[in-house]
């Protein structure tokens, strides 16, 4: 009986170690992805995004490609949100990754939330610093 309990405890610890190993590996890859993608994603934001929000001609000219790009953008955005949530307890830039994921995703009230968030001076300064490193003009508020 004692051997059986010892075997179960050993198996539980082994499974726990495998779970932590997988979680750590996933966290590492999300961290690396966020390091490489955040600068690029911030550079994609048009400098007049918060002043001149207009619908795209791309949407009316190529509706299928536009729809496909929206789907891909949302999948990437929600993946970054999930990865950012994981990075809140694991190594990585959790809050910043969540914010980039929220900016990529589409949901009701998104523009209002983005405008309020970007108005925080420290956030605007950080984003404009990243844009400067990408040779992009600063965001206009």
DRENDO-1510 file (C-alpha; in Angstrom, 1 decimal, always signed):
<recs>
REC; n; res; u; v; w
REC; 1; UNK; +0.0; +0.0; +0.0 .
REC; 2; UNK; +2.8; +2.4; +0.9 .
REC; 3; UNK; +4.6; +1.6; -2.4 .
REC; 4; UNK; +1.4; +2.4; -4.4 .
REC; 5; UNK; +1.0; +5.8; -2.7 .
REC; 6; UNK; +4.7; +6.5; -3.3 .
REC; 7; UNK; +4.3; +5.6; -7.0 .
REC; 8; UNK; +1.3; +7.9; -7.3 .
REC; 9; UNK; +3.1; +10.8; -5.7 .
REC; 10; UNK; +6.1; +10.2; -8.0 .
REC; 11; UNK; +3.9; +10.1; -11.1 .
REC; 12; UNK; +2.0; +13.3; -10.0 .
REC; 13; UNK; +5.4; +15.1; -9.5 .
REC; 14; UNK; +6.6; +13.9; -12.9 .
REC; 15; UNK; +3.4; +15.1; -14.6 .
REC; 16; UNK; +3.7; +18.4; -12.8 .
REC; 17; UNK; +7.2; +18.8; -14.0 .
REC; 18; UNK; +6.2; +18.1; -17.6 .
REC; 19; UNK; +3.4; +20.7; -17.3 .
REC; 20; UNK; +5.7; +23.3; -16.0 .
REC; 21; UNK; +8.2; +22.5; -18.7 .
REC; 22; UNK; +5.6; +22.9; -21.4 .
REC; 23; UNK; +4.3; +26.1; -19.9 .
REC; 24; UNK; +7.8; +27.5; -19.6 .
REC; 25; UNK; +8.5; +26.6; -23.2 .
REC; 26; UNK; +5.3; +28.2; -24.5 .
REC; 27; UNK; +6.0; +31.3; -22.4 .
REC; 28; UNK; +9.6; +31.5; -23.8 .
REC; 29; UNK; +8.3; +31.4; -27.4 .
REC; 30; UNK; +5.6; +34.0; -26.8 .
REC; 31; UNK; +8.2; +36.2; -25.1 .
REC; 32; UNK; +10.5; +36.0; -28.1 .
REC; 33; UNK; +7.6; +36.6; -30.5 .
REC; 34; UNK; +6.5; +39.6; -28.6 .
REC; 35; UNK; +10.1; +41.1; -28.5 .
REC; 36; UNK; +10.3; +40.8; -32.3 .
REC; 37; UNK; +6.8; +41.8; -33.2 .
REC; 38; UNK; +6.0; +44.7; -30.8 .
REC; 39; UNK; +8.3; +47.2; -32.6 .
REC; 40; UNK; +7.0; +46.2; -36.0 .
REC; 41; UNK; +3.3; +46.3; -34.9 .
REC; 42; UNK; +3.7; +49.8; -33.3 .
REC; 43; UNK; +5.3; +51.0; -36.5 .
REC; 44; UNK; +2.2; +49.9; -38.5 .
REC; 45; UNK; -0.1; +52.3; -36.7 .
REC; 46; UNK; -0.7; +55.3; -38.9 .
REC; 47; UNK; +0.6; +58.5; -37.3 .
REC; 48; UNK; -2.9; +60.2; -37.7 .
REC; 49; UNK; -4.8; +57.1; -36.5 .
REC; 50; UNK; -6.3; +59.0; -33.5 .
REC; 51; UNK; -7.1; +62.1; -35.5 .
REC; 52; UNK; -8.4; +60.9; -38.8 .
REC; 53; UNK; -10.3; +57.6; -38.4 .
REC; 54; UNK; -11.7; +56.7; -41.8 .
REC; 55; UNK; -12.7; +53.6; -43.6 .
REC; 56; UNK; -10.3; +52.0; -46.0 .
REC; 57; UNK; -10.6; +51.9; -49.8 .
REC; 58; UNK; -9.1; +48.5; -49.5 .
REC; 59; UNK; -12.3; +47.2; -47.9 .
REC; 60; UNK; -14.5; +48.2; -50.8 .
REC; 61; UNK; -12.0; +47.3; -53.6 .
REC; 62; UNK; -11.0; +43.8; -52.3 .
REC; 63; UNK; -13.7; +42.6; -49.8 .
REC; 64; UNK; -12.5; +39.0; -49.7 .
REC; 65; UNK; -8.9; +39.9; -49.0 .
REC; 66; UNK; -10.0; +42.5; -46.5 .
REC; 67; UNK; -12.1; +39.9; -44.6 .
REC; 68; UNK; -9.2; +37.5; -44.6 .
REC; 69; UNK; -6.8; +40.1; -43.3 .
REC; 70; UNK; -9.3; +41.0; -40.5 .
REC; 71; UNK; -9.6; +37.3; -39.5 .
REC; 72; UNK; -5.8; +36.9; -39.4 .
REC; 73; UNK; -5.3; +40.2; -37.5 .
REC; 74; UNK; -7.9; +39.1; -34.9 .
REC; 75; UNK; -6.3; +35.7; -34.5 .
REC; 76; UNK; -2.9; +37.3; -34.0 .
REC; 77; UNK; -4.4; +39.9; -31.6 .
REC; 78; UNK; -6.2; +37.4; -29.5 .
REC; 79; UNK; -3.1; +35.2; -29.4 .
REC; 80; UNK; -1.1; +38.1; -28.1 .
REC; 81; UNK; -3.8; +38.8; -25.5 .
REC; 82; UNK; -3.7; +35.2; -24.3 .
REC; 83; UNK; +0.1; +35.2; -24.3 .
REC; 84; UNK; +0.2; +38.5; -22.4 .
REC; 85; UNK; -2.1; +37.1; -19.7 .
REC; 86; UNK; +0.2; +34.1; -19.4 .
REC; 87; UNK; +3.2; +36.5; -19.2 .
REC; 88; UNK; +1.6; +38.2; -16.2 .
REC; 89; UNK; +2.6; +35.1; -14.1 .
REC; 90; UNK; +5.4; +33.9; -16.4 .
REC; 91; UNK; +8.5; +35.7; -17.7 .
REC; 92; UNK; +7.7; +38.4; -20.4 .
REC; 93; UNK; +6.2; +41.8; -21.1 .
REC; 94; UNK; +2.6; +40.8; -20.2 .
REC; 95; UNK; +0.8; +44.2; -20.0 .
REC; 96; UNK; +2.5; +45.6; -23.1 .
REC; 97; UNK; +1.7; +42.4; -25.0 .
REC; 98; UNK; -1.9; +42.5; -23.9 .
REC; 99; UNK; -2.2; +46.2; -25.1 .
REC; 100; UNK; -0.8; +45.4; -28.5 .
REC; 101; UNK; -3.2; +42.4; -28.8 .
REC; 102; UNK; -6.1; +44.7; -27.8 .
REC; 103; UNK; -5.1; +47.2; -30.5 .
REC; 104; UNK; -5.0; +44.4; -33.1 .
REC; 105; UNK; -8.3; +42.9; -32.2 .
REC; 106; UNK; -11.7; +44.2; -33.2 .
REC; 107; UNK; -14.4; +44.6; -30.5 .
REC; 108; UNK; -17.1; +47.2; -29.6 .
REC; 109; UNK; -15.7; +50.4; -28.0 .
REC; 110; UNK; -12.2; +49.6; -29.1 .
REC; 111; UNK; -11.4; +53.1; -30.6 .
REC; 112; UNK; -12.6; +54.9; -27.4 .
REC; 113; UNK; -10.5; +52.7; -25.2 .
REC; 114; UNK; -7.4; +53.1; -27.4 .
REC; 115; UNK; -7.8; +56.9; -27.4 .
REC; 116; UNK; -8.1; +57.1; -23.6 .
REC; 117; UNK; -5.2; +54.7; -23.1 .
REC; 118; UNK; -2.8; +56.4; -25.6 .
REC; 119; UNK; -3.5; +59.8; -23.9 .
REC; 120; UNK; -1.5; +58.6; -20.9 .
REC; 121; UNK; +1.8; +60.5; -21.2 .
REC; 122; UNK; +4.1; +57.6; -20.3 .
REC; 123; UNK; +2.4; +55.3; -22.8 .
REC; 124; UNK; +2.5; +57.8; -25.6 .
REC; 125; UNK; +6.2; +58.5; -24.9 .
REC; 126; UNK; +7.0; +54.8; -25.0 .
REC; 127; UNK; +5.1; +54.1; -28.2 .
REC; 128; UNK; +6.6; +57.2; -29.9 .
REC; 129; UNK; +10.1; +56.0; -28.8 .
REC; 130; UNK; +9.4; +52.6; -30.5 .
REC; 131; UNK; +8.1; +54.4; -33.6 .
REC; 132; UNK; +11.2; +56.6; -33.7 .
REC; 133; UNK; +13.4; +53.5; -33.6 .
REC; 134; UNK; +11.5; +52.3; -36.7 .
REC; 135; UNK; +11.9; +55.7; -38.5 .
REC; 136; UNK; +8.2; +56.5; -38.2 .
REC; 137; UNK; +6.7; +59.8; -37.2 .
REC; 138; UNK; +5.2; +60.1; -33.7 .
REC; 139; UNK; +1.5; +59.5; -33.1 .
REC; 140; UNK; -0.7; +62.6; -33.2 .
REC; 141; UNK; -3.3; +62.9; -30.5 .
</recs>
